[in-house]
Each structure stands twice: as C-alpha cells, then as structure tokens.
Amino acid sequence: MKIKEARQVYGAQIQSYGEQLQKLQKQKEELEKSRNLSMEGKMLYEKEAAVLELTMDRVTKKQEEYEKYMDQVNQLWQMTANLEAAKQQGEATEEYYKDIAKIMEVARRIMQGGIVPPQDEKKLMEYSMELYQTAKSMGAMEQQRKREEYDSLWEEEKEKKIKEDPMEVADNREIPSPRPAVEEAAEVMEAEDIKE
C-alpha cells in the first residue's frame, strides 16, 4: 500500500470512528436521562450503560490505534519528501558547480587566444560580463600565436532530467508492514464480547 492510499484509508477510518463516538456519546446522554425512572428502569440503565461504556472504550482504542499509525505514516511521508527535496537540491548544486567549472574553462581558453563556440561565450557573458571582457582583452594579446579552436563544453550535456515533486514521491512510497487491519466502526461496535 502506498502512503497516499494509507493516508486516505486510515484518515477515513479515524473520521468514521469519531462520528461513531459522537453517536455513542449522544446515546449515553439519552440513557442518563432515563436513569431516574423506576427500579426496573435503573437495572436496565445499568446494563445498557455498561455495554455502551465497553463499546465506547473499544471504538476509542481502535481510533487511537489508527491515529498512532497515521502519525507514523505521516512521519514517513515527511521524511521521504524531505529526503527527495534534499537529493534534488544536492543535484542542482552539483550541476551549478559543474557549470561554473565550464565557465572558468571557457574564460581560460579565451584568455589564451583560443576560439570558442558563440554559445560558450554567451554563457560566460551571462555569468559575468567583467570576466568576459577581461578574458577577451587578454586573448587579444595572445592572438599572435596560432589560435586553437575548441568545441563547446555544453554540447555533451544530456537532456535535463525532469525533477519529480518531493510530495508526489512521498505519496507513492510503499509503506512497510504490518499495518492495522481496517475494521469498520460498526463491526467494532457489534462485537460479541461486548454484549455478553
């Protein structure tokens, strides 16, 4: 089961159990009103109140089990999203420093009087016009020597990888087992051991 599915399933369960607890609380309040009746009414009240209390305890425990599990699932989701974001940030930083190294190499080639492709010169200009002008000035002094022609440093670049949304990555992560069995609140309320 993926985290996104688990959040939907167990979130719905928690809500359902909360609604059942509200109904049980109303039943309890109605039962409290009937307590002041006859002796027979008091005995019936005590029995119904005991069953109602056991039912509420069971529903509450199951809801708490689901809430605890949801906390774990949400923590796993958050850690996964943070990990993916950090990974992408690391990749972007690495790519940035590779580009800086290429820009510096273009500047060095120009300074030595080399001929570089126009797109490489453009990247150097975009990075720093001052560095570009300095490199061109120094390169002009070196033009008496034989000028070497270079290929672009950016031609070998692969297509940019489309980055996934960290939250989407977290949503699609499989959650480890075991996980609580999904029981409808009505099933928990109808348990035989409560009515005995």
Stockholm file with secondary structure:
# STOCKHOLM 1.0

chainA/1-196         MKIKEARQVYGAQIQSYGEQLQKLQKQKEELEKSRNLSMEGKMLYEKEAAVLELTMDRVTKKQEEYEKYMDQVNQLWQMTANLEAAKQQGEATEEYYKDIAKIMEVARRIMQGGIVPPQDEKKLMEYSMELYQTAKSMGAMEQQRKREEYDSLWEEEKEKKIKEDPMEVADNREIPSPRPAVEEAAEVMEAEDIKE
#=GR chainA/1-196 SS CBHHHHHHHHHHHHHHHHHHHHHHHHHHHHHHHGGGSCHHHHHHHHHHHHHHHHHHHHHHHHHHHHHHHHHHHHHHHHHHHHHHHHHHHHHHHHHHHHHHHHHHHHHHHHHTTCBCCHHHHHHHHHHCHHHHHHHHHHHHHTTTSCCCBCCCSSTTCCCCCCCCCHHHHHHTSBCCSCCCCCCCHHHHHTCHHHHC
#=GC SS_cons         CBHHHHHHHHHHHHHHHHHHHHHHHHHHHHHHHGGGSCHHHHHHHHHHHHHHHHHHHHHHHHHHHHHHHHHHHHHHHHHHHHHHHHHHHHHHHHHHHHHHHHHHHHHHHHHTTCBCCHHHHHHHHHHCHHHHHHHHHHHHHTTTSCCCBCCCSSTTCCCCCCCCCHHHHHHTSBCCSCCCCCCCHHHHHTCHHHHC
//
